[in-house]
Amino acid sequence: MSTVIKVENLSKAYQLGDFGTGTISRDLERFWARLRGKEDPFLKIGEINDRSTKGTSDVVWSLNDINFEIDQGDAVGIIGRNGAGKSTLLKILSRVTSPTTGSVKMRGRIASLLEVGTGFHPELTGRENIYLNGAILGMRKAEIKRKFDEIVDFSGVERYIDTPVKRYSSGMYVRLAFAVAAHLESEILIIDEVLAVGDAEFQKKCLGKMGQVSKGEGRTVLFVSHNMAAVKTLCNKGIVLANGQLIYQNKQLEAVSFYQTNNNTKSSFQHHGDLDSAPGNENIRVLKFVIQSLEGESISISTGLSFEMTFFNKKAGINLDATFELKNSDEIPVFHNGTLISTNNDSKTGFYTVKGIIPPNLLNAGNYAFKLIFGENQRYLLFGTDDFIGFEVENESEGSNSFLAPGVIHPKINFTVNYQA
């Protein structure tokens, strides 16, 4: 197979800090004021003009020395935790942004779906945007027209096709954008995790279309997702990123296994030190999180487990809530559940302890991780963190069968069997 994407020594740096005011004249005015030791005339309210430091500008390397090749017809899953550099890589491959160093060589037309609304003009109708996207790909009007009905039918927005897309909901936006990217004649299809906006039925439809594009039509697909089950089903290769570096690439099953093995989180946490250094922010500080088996030392399918969290609340007089979202190793949510800590705007400043129990014969064997979300009035986020604490549920044999059963849950069902000769 021929190579369609070749990435060599690719790096991308972003500059942090204060840049310009927006106009050259104001930049010069600021420079002249600083040269004379005067106050910055464009300082925002509440900011302090501290000239004791040289500035806060800094460089963050979103990608650092990435190298890989992708062959025609490959469906490649790009895996990594938040902030690993996945979206930045896709933006460079889509030519939305340019690399700081290194090179990217690509053969073929590229259709990409990176964020809601990418490539759409909000003032144009759905119909006009379809033709605009086709023209950008270099397609003739007759070619686009031939695909038009198929695109509209797939997206399900036929009733609104002559309405400006600025009036579309985010779900409608994504449906039409994906339909355009998947159906127009491009050799390379790049999809970021925007499919999470759509409903479950449409996500399934999209994954089916992506499988058809890569396996049936021989087009190259790059797919970023936290859904490891989708990566294993759709892709034939995987790339794992961490902290802007490519740390592993192989077949999709090996890549997913590597990511899951190296993404395990601690199963108990106890903060030592002053309060302000504990995980959290100006609202919440988490001091302890312990997970234990309800029976014996290890957690298995039949033992169940308890979890206990202690945190310090700094926001008094609000309706405080704490939510626990549990995901399995395929990043599939098992449940999203929580508790109201205060309901009459009577939260106190101080320590709270929350305990919960996951009953026996509920979770299947595998690795799990808790995401924590603290909110005010079940609406405003006070603090949240992904994969804060993790644990493993050990498998148990049933009769002579010791294989891991599929599925997220493994309930104990009381079957009745009747025989009549």
C-alpha positions as CSV (number, residue, x, y, z in Angstrom):
1,M,0.0,0.0,0.0
2,S,1.1,3.5,-0.7
3,T,1.8,6.0,2.1
4,V,-0.7,8.9,2.1
5,I,0.5,10.7,5.3
6,K,4.1,11.1,6.4
7,V,4.8,13.1,9.5
8,E,8.5,13.8,10.4
9,N,9.8,15.5,13.5
10,L,6.6,17.4,14.0
11,S,6.4,19.9,16.8
12,K,3.9,22.7,17.7
13,A,4.6,25.4,20.3
14,Y,2.1,27.9,21.6
15,Q,3.2,31.2,23.1
16,L,1.6,32.1,26.4
17,G,1.5,35.6,27.8
18,D,0.5,39.2,26.7
19,F,0.9,40.0,23.1
20,G,-0.7,43.0,21.3
21,T,-3.6,45.4,21.9
22,G,-5.1,44.7,18.5
23,T,-3.7,47.8,16.7
24,I,-0.3,49.0,15.8
25,S,-1.0,52.5,17.1
26,R,-2.0,51.1,20.6
27,D,1.0,48.8,20.6
28,L,3.3,51.8,20.0
29,E,1.5,53.8,22.7
30,R,1.9,50.9,25.2
31,F,5.6,50.6,24.2
32,W,6.2,54.4,24.7
33,A,4.5,54.4,28.1
34,R,6.6,51.4,29.3
35,L,9.8,53.0,27.9
36,R,9.1,56.1,30.1
37,G,8.3,53.9,33.2
38,K,4.6,54.9,33.1
39,E,1.5,52.8,33.8
40,D,0.3,50.6,30.9
41,P,-2.5,52.7,29.4
42,F,-4.4,49.6,28.2
43,L,-4.3,47.6,31.5
44,K,-7.6,45.9,32.3
45,I,-9.5,46.8,35.5
46,G,-8.3,44.7,38.3
47,E,-4.9,44.0,36.8
48,I,-1.7,45.1,38.5
49,N,1.1,46.7,36.5
50,D,4.0,44.8,38.1
51,R,7.3,45.8,36.5
52,S,9.4,43.7,38.9
53,T,9.2,40.7,36.6
54,K,10.2,40.5,32.9
55,G,6.8,39.2,31.8
56,T,4.7,36.0,31.9
57,S,5.3,34.9,28.3
58,D,6.2,31.3,28.1
59,V,6.1,28.5,25.5
60,V,4.0,25.3,25.7
61,W,4.8,22.5,23.4
62,S,1.5,20.9,22.4
63,L,3.4,18.4,20.2
64,N,7.0,17.5,20.5
65,D,8.9,15.5,17.8
66,I,6.2,13.4,16.4
67,N,7.0,10.8,13.6
68,F,4.6,8.3,11.9
69,E,3.4,7.1,8.5
70,I,-0.2,6.1,7.5
71,D,-1.0,4.0,4.4
72,Q,-3.9,4.4,2.1
73,G,-7.1,2.7,3.4
74,D,-5.9,2.7,7.0
75,A,-8.4,3.7,9.8
76,V,-6.2,5.1,12.6
77,G,-7.4,5.8,16.1
78,I,-5.6,8.6,17.9
79,I,-5.7,7.9,21.6
80,G,-4.7,9.9,24.6
81,R,-5.9,11.7,27.7
82,N,-7.1,15.3,27.6
83,G,-4.2,17.6,26.7
84,A,-2.2,14.9,25.1
85,G,-2.1,16.9,21.8
86,K,-4.7,14.9,19.7
87,S,-6.7,17.9,18.5
88,T,-3.6,19.9,17.7
89,L,-2.3,17.0,15.6
90,L,-5.5,16.9,13.6
91,K,-5.6,20.6,13.1
92,I,-2.1,20.5,11.6
93,L,-3.0,17.5,9.4
94,S,-6.1,19.4,8.3
95,R,-4.0,22.5,7.6
96,V,-6.0,24.6,10.0
97,T,-2.7,25.6,11.7
98,S,0.9,25.1,10.8
99,P,3.6,23.3,12.7
100,T,6.4,25.1,14.5
101,T,9.0,22.6,13.3
102,G,8.9,19.4,11.2
103,S,7.0,18.5,8.1
104,V,3.7,16.9,7.0
105,K,3.4,15.3,3.6
106,M,-0.1,14.2,2.4
107,R,-1.5,12.8,-0.8
108,G,-5.1,13.4,-1.6
109,R,-8.0,15.7,-0.8
110,I,-8.8,16.1,2.9
111,A,-12.2,16.4,4.5
112,S,-12.1,17.2,8.2
113,L,-14.6,17.6,11.0
114,L,-12.8,19.1,14.0
115,E,-15.2,21.3,15.9
116,V,-18.9,22.1,15.6
117,G,-19.2,24.5,12.7
118,T,-15.8,23.9,11.2
119,G,-15.8,24.8,7.5
120,F,-19.4,26.2,7.6
121,H,-20.3,29.9,7.0
122,P,-23.0,30.7,9.5
123,E,-24.9,33.2,7.2
124,L,-25.2,30.6,4.3
125,T,-27.9,28.0,4.2
126,G,-27.3,24.3,4.6
127,R,-27.6,23.9,0.8
128,E,-25.1,26.7,0.1
129,N,-22.6,25.3,2.6
130,I,-22.7,21.8,1.0
131,Y,-21.7,23.4,-2.3
132,L,-19.1,25.6,-0.6
133,N,-17.4,22.6,1.1
134,G,-17.4,20.7,-2.2
135,A,-15.8,23.7,-4.0
136,I,-13.1,23.9,-1.3
137,L,-12.3,20.2,-2.0
138,G,-11.9,21.0,-5.7
139,M,-15.1,19.2,-6.8
140,R,-17.2,20.4,-9.8
141,K,-20.8,21.5,-9.2
142,A,-22.1,18.5,-11.1
143,E,-20.1,16.1,-8.8
144,I,-21.6,17.8,-5.7
145,K,-25.1,17.8,-7.1
146,R,-24.8,14.0,-7.7
147,K,-24.0,13.6,-3.9
148,F,-26.4,16.2,-2.7
149,D,-29.5,14.1,-2.0
150,E,-27.5,11.4,-0.3
151,I,-25.9,14.0,2.0
152,V,-29.3,15.6,3.0
153,D,-30.9,12.2,3.5
154,F,-28.1,11.0,5.8
155,S,-28.1,14.3,7.8
156,G,-31.8,14.3,8.4
157,V,-32.1,18.1,8.1
158,E,-34.0,18.2,4.8
159,R,-36.7,20.5,6.2
160,Y,-34.1,23.1,7.2
161,I,-31.7,22.8,4.2
162,D,-32.5,26.2,3.0
163,T,-32.2,27.9,6.4
164,P,-29.0,29.7,7.4
165,V,-27.0,27.3,9.5
166,K,-26.5,29.9,12.3
167,R,-30.1,28.9,13.3
168,Y,-29.2,25.2,13.6
169,S,-28.8,23.5,16.9
170,S,-25.4,22.0,17.7
171,G,-26.8,18.5,16.9
172,M,-28.1,19.6,13.5
173,Y,-24.8,21.3,12.8
174,V,-22.8,18.2,13.5
175,R,-25.2,16.0,11.5
176,L,-24.9,18.0,8.4
177,A,-21.1,18.6,8.8
178,F,-20.5,14.9,9.2
179,A,-22.7,14.0,6.2
180,V,-20.8,16.5,4.0
181,A,-17.3,15.3,5.2
182,A,-18.2,11.6,4.8
183,H,-20.0,11.8,1.4
184,L,-17.9,14.3,-0.6
185,E,-15.1,12.7,-2.6
186,S,-12.0,13.1,-0.4
187,E,-9.2,10.6,0.0
188,I,-8.6,11.4,3.7
189,L,-11.3,11.8,6.3
190,I,-10.3,13.4,9.6
191,I,-12.8,13.3,12.5
192,D,-12.3,14.7,16.0
193,E,-14.6,13.8,18.8
194,V,-17.4,16.1,17.8
195,L,-19.7,13.1,17.3
196,A,-20.3,13.2,21.0
197,V,-22.7,16.1,20.3
198,G,-25.1,13.9,18.3
199,D,-27.6,11.5,19.8
200,A,-26.8,7.8,20.3
201,E,-28.7,6.7,17.1
202,F,-26.8,9.2,15.0
203,Q,-23.4,8.3,16.5
204,K,-24.1,4.6,15.6
205,K,-25.0,5.8,12.1
206,C,-21.8,7.8,11.8
207,L,-19.6,4.9,13.0
208,G,-21.2,2.7,10.4
209,K,-20.5,5.2,7.7
210,M,-16.9,5.6,8.8
211,G,-16.4,1.9,8.7
212,Q,-17.9,1.8,5.2
213,V,-15.6,4.7,4.1
214,S,-12.4,3.0,5.3
215,K,-13.2,-0.7,4.6
216,G,-15.5,-0.5,1.7
217,E,-14.2,2.6,-0.2
218,G,-10.5,2.3,0.7
219,R,-10.3,5.9,2.0
220,T,-8.0,6.8,4.9
221,V,-9.7,7.8,8.2
222,L,-8.1,9.4,11.2
223,F,-10.3,9.2,14.3
224,V,-9.9,10.9,17.7
225,S,-12.0,9.4,20.4
226,H,-12.1,8.5,24.1
227,N,-14.5,5.7,23.3
228,M,-12.1,2.7,23.2
229,A,-14.8,0.3,22.0
230,A,-15.4,2.5,18.9
231,V,-11.6,2.6,18.2
232,K,-11.4,-1.2,18.5
233,T,-14.4,-1.7,16.2
234,L,-13.7,1.0,13.6
235,C,-9.9,1.2,13.3
236,N,-7.2,-1.2,12.3
237,K,-4.3,0.9,13.7
238,G,-3.7,3.0,16.8
239,I,-1.5,5.9,17.9
240,V,-1.1,6.8,21.5
241,L,-0.2,10.3,22.5
242,A,0.9,11.5,26.0
243,N,2.1,15.0,26.9
244,G,2.5,16.0,23.3
245,Q,4.7,12.9,22.4
246,L,3.9,9.8,20.5
247,I,4.6,7.0,22.9
248,Y,3.1,3.9,21.1
249,Q,1.8,2.9,17.7
250,N,0.6,-0.5,16.6
251,K,-2.5,-2.4,15.6
252,Q,-5.6,-1.0,17.3
253,L,-6.1,-3.7,19.9
254,E,-2.5,-3.5,21.0
255,A,-2.7,0.3,21.1
256,V,-5.9,0.3,23.2
257,S,-4.4,-2.3,25.5
258,F,-1.2,-0.2,25.9
259,Y,-3.3,2.9,26.7
260,Q,-5.5,1.2,29.2
261,T,-2.6,-0.5,30.9
262,N,-0.6,2.7,31.2
263,N,-3.6,4.9,32.1
264,N,-4.4,3.2,35.4
265,T,-5.1,5.6,38.3
266,K,-4.4,5.1,41.9
267,S,-7.0,3.2,44.0
268,S,-6.6,5.2,47.2
269,F,-5.7,8.8,47.9
270,Q,-4.7,10.6,51.1
271,H,-3.4,14.1,50.9
272,H,-0.5,15.1,53.1
273,G,0.5,18.7,53.4
274,D,-1.3,22.0,53.7
275,L,-4.9,22.5,52.5
276,D,-4.1,24.7,49.5
277,S,-1.8,22.1,48.0
278,A,-4.6,19.5,47.9
279,P,-6.2,18.7,44.5
280,G,-8.9,21.3,43.7
281,N,-9.2,25.0,43.3
282,E,-10.5,28.1,45.2
283,N,-13.8,26.4,45.8
284,I,-13.1,22.7,46.6
285,R,-10.1,20.8,47.9
286,V,-10.1,16.9,47.9
287,L,-8.3,15.4,50.8
288,K,-9.1,11.8,50.7
289,F,-10.7,9.1,48.5
290,V,-10.6,5.5,49.5
291,I,-12.1,2.5,47.7
292,Q,-12.5,-0.9,49.5
293,S,-14.0,-4.3,49.0
294,L,-17.2,-5.0,50.9
295,E,-15.9,-8.5,51.6
296,G,-12.2,-9.5,51.9
297,E,-9.1,-7.7,50.6
298,S,-9.7,-7.7,46.8
299,I,-12.6,-6.4,44.8
300,S,-14.3,-8.9,42.6
301,I,-17.7,-9.2,40.8
302,S,-19.4,-10.8,43.8
303,T,-17.9,-8.6,46.6
304,G,-19.1,-5.1,45.6
305,L,-17.2,-2.1,47.0
306,S,-17.5,1.1,49.1
307,F,-16.0,4.5,48.4
308,E,-15.4,7.3,50.7
309,M,-14.3,10.9,49.9
310,T,-13.4,13.7,52.2
311,F,-13.2,17.3,50.8
312,F,-13.0,20.8,52.1
313,N,-15.7,23.2,50.9
314,K,-14.8,26.9,50.8
315,K,-18.2,28.2,49.5
316,A,-20.6,28.8,52.3
317,G,-24.3,29.5,51.8
318,I,-24.9,27.7,48.5
319,N,-26.7,24.5,47.3
320,L,-23.7,22.2,47.0
321,D,-23.7,18.9,45.2
322,A,-21.1,16.2,44.5
323,T,-21.3,13.9,41.4
324,F,-19.4,10.7,40.8
325,E,-19.1,9.5,37.1
326,L,-17.7,6.0,36.7
327,K,-16.2,4.9,33.4
328,N,-14.7,1.6,32.3
329,S,-11.4,1.2,30.5
330,D,-13.1,1.8,27.2
331,E,-14.1,5.2,28.5
332,I,-17.8,4.2,28.4
333,P,-19.8,5.8,31.3
334,V,-21.2,3.1,33.6
335,F,-23.2,5.6,35.7
336,H,-23.4,9.3,36.5
337,N,-24.8,9.7,40.0
338,G,-24.4,12.0,42.9
339,T,-25.8,13.5,46.1
340,L,-27.2,16.9,47.2
341,I,-25.0,18.0,50.1
342,S,-27.1,21.1,50.9
343,T,-30.5,22.2,49.5
344,N,-31.4,25.3,51.4
345,N,-28.4,27.5,50.5
346,D,-26.9,26.3,53.8
347,S,-23.5,24.8,52.9
348,K,-20.8,25.3,55.5
349,T,-17.1,26.1,55.1
350,G,-15.3,23.1,56.3
351,F,-14.8,19.3,55.9
352,Y,-17.4,17.0,54.3
353,T,-17.3,13.2,54.0
354,V,-19.4,11.4,51.4
355,K,-19.8,7.6,51.4
356,G,-21.3,5.4,48.7
357,I,-21.7,1.7,48.0
358,I,-21.7,-0.2,44.7
359,P,-23.5,-3.5,45.4
360,P,-22.2,-6.9,44.6
361,N,-22.9,-8.5,41.2
362,L,-23.3,-5.3,39.4
363,L,-19.9,-4.3,37.8
364,N,-18.3,-6.7,35.4
365,A,-14.5,-7.5,35.7
366,G,-12.2,-4.8,34.4
367,N,-10.6,-1.5,35.2
368,Y,-12.7,1.6,36.3
369,A,-12.1,5.2,37.1
370,F,-14.1,7.9,38.9
371,K,-14.6,11.4,37.5
372,L,-15.5,13.9,40.2
373,I,-17.8,16.9,39.7
374,F,-18.7,19.5,42.3
375,G,-21.5,21.9,41.5
376,E,-23.7,24.7,42.7
377,N,-27.5,24.3,42.2
378,Q,-26.7,21.3,40.0
379,R,-25.8,23.7,37.2
380,Y,-22.6,25.7,37.9
381,L,-19.3,23.9,38.0
382,L,-17.2,24.5,41.1
383,F,-14.5,21.9,40.4
384,G,-14.2,18.8,38.3
385,T,-11.4,16.3,37.5
386,D,-11.2,13.3,35.2
387,D,-9.9,9.9,36.2
388,F,-9.2,11.0,39.8
389,I,-9.3,7.5,41.4
390,G,-9.4,4.1,39.9
391,F,-9.8,0.4,40.8
392,E,-9.9,-3.1,39.3
393,V,-12.7,-5.6,39.6
394,E,-11.4,-9.1,39.4
395,N,-13.0,-11.8,37.3
396,E,-14.7,-14.9,38.8
397,S,-15.3,-18.2,37.2
398,E,-18.8,-19.6,36.7
399,G,-18.6,-23.4,36.7
400,S,-15.9,-24.4,34.3
401,N,-16.0,-21.1,32.5
402,S,-13.3,-18.7,33.6
403,F,-13.3,-16.4,30.6
404,L,-14.2,-12.7,30.9
405,A,-17.8,-12.2,30.0
406,P,-18.6,-9.2,27.6
407,G,-20.6,-6.3,28.9
408,V,-20.3,-3.4,31.3
409,I,-22.4,-5.0,34.1
410,H,-22.5,-8.6,35.3
411,P,-25.8,-8.9,37.4
412,K,-26.7,-12.0,39.3
413,I,-30.0,-13.2,37.7
414,N,-32.1,-15.8,39.4
415,F,-33.1,-18.0,36.6
416,T,-35.7,-20.7,36.8
417,V,-35.5,-23.8,34.6
418,N,-38.4,-26.2,34.1
419,Y,-38.3,-29.4,32.3
420,Q,-41.2,-31.4,31.0
421,A,-40.8,-34.7,29.2
